[in-house]
């Protein structure tokens, strides 16, 4: 028995050796931090400076996360933003892909142009948008306002939350290029004979879109929806790069940014930040489970 095990290990030694760096990275940078964050989430006011206080062990961080006014405000902002922008993003990116799959000249060139902005590094894109939406007279949009005789606006730092959120939304328009290729792949997967049969039956382009294309794109829609949900609920770093820790009076203080701010405020409240992170993890896991369950209940025609 031992000989067989040794022989098996010897045969797979190269495979185990190649897997070792990945396993070390997985344990060191994923499993261990997740476990450590879970432990920290039960210690009130934990930080690397104060350390663990046995008397502070409990669920105070979770209770605070569900009752704190600023946290509830950031949750509301994040959910409302997601409810409005996700449908807009999915619809716009889908119709861009729908137009790009039409038999027109230079369609491949247009696809490349649509996707190009997605290749710009995040920090570079943030610098560009920061210049465009700068709150002073040097900002591009403020220069346009001044040139037309209007008063400059604070834009991302505006006291008006609607203006600040709208400006932040506009900074993400060019990111639609990230999702467009997947829509194109889905549209290309639909057999052409399905459309030919619809044309013979006298179906209009609108009828074909809603009765054939969208039903056959169901799996892609669910996948795009899930990805957009996860990405939107974790918004944080882009806001940090564009505004001063969440804009005026927390107008852009999304939930993800709230977590970050807890770790950089003073000595850092890592316990509370960990509790906020795990609550976000639970919400994303629940939404993912609901999405996959709904996906299984939908019947798809064989393409």
C-alpha positions in Angstrom: 0.0 0.0 0.0 2.8 2.4 1.0 4.7 1.5 -2.2 1.7 2.4 -4.3 1.3 5.7 -2.6 5.0 6.5 -3.0 4.8 5.5 -6.7 1.7 7.7 -7.2 3.3 10.7 -5.5 6.5 10.2 -7.6 4.4 10.1 -10.8 2.6 13.3 -9.8 5.6 15.1 -8.3 5.9 17.5 -11.2 2.2 18.4 -11.1 2.3 19.0 -7.4 5.4 21.1 -7.8 3.7 23.3 -10.4 0.6 23.6 -8.2 2.7 24.6 -5.1 3.1 28.3 -5.9 -0.6 28.6 -6.6 -1.5 26.9 -3.4 0.9 29.1 -1.4 -0.6 32.2 -2.9 -4.1 30.9 -2.4 -3.5 30.2 1.3 -1.4 33.3 2.0 -3.3 35.9 0.1 -6.9 34.5 0.2 -7.7 31.9 2.8 -5.6 33.4 5.6 -6.8 37.0 5.1 -10.4 35.8 5.0 -10.0 33.8 8.2 -8.2 36.7 9.9 -10.8 39.2 8.8 -13.6 36.9 10.2 -11.8 36.8 13.6 -11.2 40.6 13.6 -14.9 41.3 12.8 -15.9 40.0 16.3 -13.5 42.4 18.1 -14.8 45.9 18.7 -12.4 48.7 17.8 -9.7 46.3 16.7 -6.7 47.9 14.9 -3.0 46.8 14.4 -2.1 49.4 17.0 -4.5 48.5 19.8 -4.5 44.8 19.1 -7.1 42.3 20.4 -9.0 43.1 23.5 -10.7 39.9 24.9 -13.3 42.0 26.7 -14.4 43.5 23.4 -15.2 40.1 21.8 -18.8 40.0 20.5 -21.2 41.0 17.7 -21.0 44.8 18.4 -19.5 45.5 15.0 -22.3 43.7 13.2 -25.0 45.5 15.3 -23.3 48.8 14.6 -23.1 48.0 10.9 -26.9 47.5 10.8 -27.8 50.5 12.8 -25.2 53.2 12.2 -26.6 56.2 10.3 -23.6 56.6 8.0 -23.5 52.9 7.1 -27.2 52.9 6.3 -26.8 56.0 4.2 -24.0 54.4 2.2 -26.1 51.2 1.8 -29.0 53.2 0.5 -26.7 55.2 -1.9 -25.1 51.9 -3.2 -28.5 50.1 -3.7 -30.2 53.1 -5.4 -27.2 53.6 -7.7 -27.1 49.9 -8.6 -30.9 49.8 -9.3 -30.6 52.7 -11.7 -27.2 52.2 -13.4 -27.2 48.5 -13.9 -30.3 48.3 -16.2 -29.0 51.4 -18.1 -25.5 49.8 -18.5 -26.9 46.4 -19.6 -29.3 48.0 -22.1 -26.8 50.4 -23.6 -24.0 47.9 -23.9 -26.4 45.3 -25.4 -27.6 47.7 -28.1 -24.1 48.8 -28.9 -23.3 45.1 -29.4 -26.5 44.6 -31.4 -25.5 47.4 -33.8 -21.9 46.1 -34.1 -23.1 42.7 -35.2 -25.1 44.2 -38.1 -23.6 43.5 -41.5 -22.0 46.9 -42.0 -18.6 48.0 -43.4 -15.8 48.4 -40.8 -17.8 46.7 -38.1 -14.6 45.1 -36.8 -13.0 48.5 -36.5 -15.9 49.8 -34.6 -15.7 46.9 -32.2 -12.1 47.6 -31.5 -12.8 51.3 -31.0 -15.6 50.5 -28.5 -13.4 48.2 -26.5 -10.3 50.4 -26.5 -11.3 52.6 -23.5 -11.5 49.4 -21.4 -7.8 48.9 -21.9 -6.9 52.2 -20.2 -5.5 51.5 -16.7 -7.8 52.5 -13.9 -5.4 55.1 -12.5 -4.9 56.7 -15.9 -8.7 56.8 -16.5 -9.2 58.4 -13.1 -6.7 61.1 -13.8 -8.4 61.9 -17.1 -11.9 62.1 -15.4 -10.5 64.1 -12.5 -9.3 66.7 -15.0 -12.6 66.7 -16.8 -14.7 66.9 -13.7 -12.3 69.1 -11.6 -14.1 71.3 -9.1 -12.0 74.4 -9.9 -11.8 76.6 -13.0 -9.1 74.3 -14.4 -11.6 71.4 -14.9 -12.6 70.8 -18.5 -16.4 71.0 -17.9 -16.0 74.1 -15.7 -14.0 75.8 -18.4 -16.9 75.1 -20.8 -19.3 76.6 -18.2 -17.2 79.7 -17.7 -16.8 80.1 -21.5 -20.6 80.1 -21.9 -21.1 82.6 -19.1 -22.1 80.1 -16.4 -20.9 79.8 -12.9 -18.4 76.9 -12.3 -19.7 73.9 -10.4 -18.1 71.6 -7.9 -19.3 68.6 -9.9 -18.0 65.5 -8.1 -17.5 67.6 -4.9 -20.9 69.3 -5.3 -23.2 69.8 -2.3 -26.0 68.5 -4.5 -25.8 64.7 -4.3 -27.7 64.2 -7.6 -25.1 66.2 -9.5 -22.2 64.4 -7.7 -23.6 61.0 -8.4 -24.5 61.9 -12.1 -20.9 63.1 -12.7 -19.6 59.9 -11.2 -21.9 57.8 -13.4 -20.6 59.6 -16.5 -17.1 58.6 -15.6 -18.1 55.0 -16.2 -19.7 55.3 -19.6 -16.6 54.2 -21.5 -16.4 51.0 -19.4 -19.3 49.6 -21.4 -16.7 48.3 -23.8 -15.8 45.7 -21.2 -19.2 44.0 -21.5 -19.9 44.6 -25.2 -17.7 41.7 -26.4 -19.6 39.2 -24.3 -22.9 40.5 -25.8 -21.4 40.2 -29.3 -20.4 36.6 -28.5 -23.9 35.8 -27.4 -25.5 37.4 -30.5 -23.0 35.5 -32.8 -24.0 32.2 -31.1 -27.6 32.4 -32.4 -27.8 30.5 -35.7 -28.6 32.6 -38.8 -31.3 30.1 -40.0 -33.4 31.2 -37.0 -33.5 34.7 -38.3 -34.1 33.5 -41.8 -37.1 31.5 -40.6 -38.4 34.6 -38.8 -38.0 36.7 -41.9 -39.9 34.2 -44.0 -42.7 34.3 -41.4 -42.9 38.1 -41.8 -41.4 39.0 -38.4 -40.3 42.6 -38.1 -36.9 43.5 -36.7 -38.5 44.6 -33.4 -40.5 41.3 -33.1 -37.3 39.3 -33.9 -35.4 41.2 -31.2 -38.0 40.6 -28.4 -39.3 37.2 -29.4 -36.1 35.5 -30.7 -32.9 37.3 -29.9 -33.5 38.2 -26.2 -35.0 34.8 -25.2 -32.0 33.0 -26.7 -29.7 35.5 -25.0 -31.1 34.6 -21.6 -28.0 32.9 -20.2 -25.8 35.8 -21.3 -28.2 38.3 -19.7 -28.0 36.5 -16.3 -24.2 36.3 -16.5 -24.0 40.0 -17.3 -26.5 40.9 -14.6 -24.5 39.0 -12.0 -21.2 40.5 -13.0 -22.7 44.0 -12.9 -24.3 43.4 -9.5 -21.0 42.3 -8.0 -19.0 45.1 -9.5 -21.5 47.8 -8.6 -21.9 46.7 -4.9 -18.1 46.8 -4.5 -17.6 50.3 -5.9 -14.9 52.1 -3.9 -11.5 52.6 -5.4 -12.8 54.6 -8.4 -14.6 57.0 -6.0 -11.5 57.4 -3.9 -9.4 58.4 -6.9 -12.0 60.9 -8.1 -13.2 62.5 -4.9 -12.0 63.4 -1.4 -13.0 60.3 0.6 -16.5 60.3 -0.7 -17.3 63.8 -1.8 -19.0 66.6 0.1 -20.7 65.4 3.2 -20.4 61.8 2.0 -22.5 62.3 -1.2 -20.3 59.6 -2.9 -19.7 57.5 0.1 -20.5 54.1 -1.4 -20.4 51.0 0.8 -17.1 49.8 -0.6 -15.5 53.2 0.1 -17.0 53.2 3.6 -15.1 49.9 4.3 -11.8 51.5 3.1 -12.3 54.7 5.1 -12.7 52.6 8.3 -9.2 51.2 7.8 -7.6 54.6 7.2 -9.5 56.8 9.7 -7.1 57.5 12.5 -5.4 54.3 13.7 -8.0 52.3 11.7 -10.9 50.3 12.9 -10.2 47.0 11.2 -12.7 45.1 13.3 -15.6 47.2 12.0 -14.2 47.2 8.5 -14.0 43.4 8.6 -17.7 43.2 9.8 -18.8 45.5 6.9 -16.8 43.3 4.4 -18.4 40.1 5.6 -21.9 41.6 5.4 -21.1 42.6 1.8 -19.8 39.1 1.1 -23.1 37.6 2.5 -25.2 39.9 0.3 -23.2 39.2 -2.8 -23.3 35.4 -2.1 -27.1 35.6 -1.6 -27.7 37.6 -4.8 -25.5 35.2 -6.7 -27.4 32.2 -5.4 -30.7 33.9 -6.3 -29.5 34.7 -9.8 -28.3 31.2 -10.5 -31.5 29.7 -9.1 -33.6 32.0 -11.3 -31.3 31.1 -14.2 -32.0 27.4 -13.8 -35.8 28.0 -13.8 -35.7 29.7 -17.2 -36.1 27.4 -20.1 -33.8 28.0 -23.1 -34.4 26.8 -26.6 -31.5 24.8 -28.0 -29.6 27.2 -30.3 
